[in-house]
Amino acid sequence: MERKTLMEKQALQLLFTTNLSRFLDTVMGKVKATTKGAAPIPDERGEIPDKIEDRLNATLIEYRDKKLYSTKPDRPETLPKWLREIMNDSPKLPEAVVIELTKTITQTELDAAYTTCGISTAPGPSGMRYSQWIKGPEKFQALLLELFNHILNTGVFPKAAKSGTILPIPKNPHEPCTPDNARPLTMLETGLKLFNTIIANRIKVSLNRHPILFPIQDAFLPNKNIH
């Protein structure tokens, strides 16, 4: 039974990598055979490696050697041509909406973010839980709003708040928690997640009023799902 489950898992993984390779090749305007797995690239002898690991490594090498990425993402001219074309042709939010996204964060927005917090959620490195943010006195809330608005206006987030604690969770609880039997779970600072929730709520409202995304985009949008 376990062997059958493993074979099904491997088959599903192969199907995923094959489809992912075909999608990337289509987007980048490339034509490759995808009958043997993820982005199969012939080796020096013109043969396609049989092992999945070798094919994946070949893809990574091609990605690195052909520089299909940008080392200076703040300079659009350094982006790959295919990505520049997508970005230039992509729909934009109206200027008024952009201004709305960058307006001062209010207590109402903070309270709305509080309603989505799980009281039992594990804290980040500081140990600060959601309940402590929620139950903070009035002056504490005012200070928090001042901090969030400073971050919004400057684009600078406290370095310590971007740290996380990685906890290895064993995939199989009946076996030792070794590197190959561990699923890393990162505990981020609750303050960081509060700020992200406020910004995400603004973006969701804007996209709901001004639907600029492609109609088939259903994930992570209000009143939509991928099922």
Stockholm file with secondary structure:
# STOCKHOLM 1.0

chainA/1-227         MERKTLMEKQALQLLFTTNLSRFLDTVMGKVKATTKGAAPIPDERGEIPDKIEDRLNATLIEYRDKKLYSTKPDRPETLPKWLREIMNDSPKLPEAVVIELTKTITQTELDAAYTTCGISTAPGPSGMRYSQWIKGPEKFQALLLELFNHILNTGVFPKAAKSGTILPIPKNPHEPCTPDNARPLTMLETGLKLFNTIIANRIKVSLNRHPILFPIQDAFLPNKNIH
#=GR chainA/1-227 SS CHHHHHHHHHHHHHHHHHHHHHHHHHHTTCCCCCTTSSSCCCCTTSCCCSSHHHHHHHHHHHHHHTTCSCSCTTCGGGSCHHHHHHHHHSCCCCHHHHHHHTSCCCHHHHHHHHTTCCTTCCCCTTCCCHHHHHTCCHHHHHHHHHHHHHHHHHCCCCGGGGCEEEEEEESSTTSCCCGGGEEEEEEECHHHHHHHHHHHHHHHHHHHHSCCSCTTCCTTSTTCCCC
#=GC SS_cons         CHHHHHHHHHHHHHHHHHHHHHHHHHHTTCCCCCTTSSSCCCCTTSCCCSSHHHHHHHHHHHHHHTTCSCSCTTCGGGSCHHHHHHHHHSCCCCHHHHHHHTSCCCHHHHHHHHTTCCTTCCCCTTCCCHHHHHTCCHHHHHHHHHHHHHHHHHCCCCGGGGCEEEEEEESSTTSCCCGGGEEEEEEECHHHHHHHHHHHHHHHHHHHHSCCSCTTCCTTSTTCCCC
//
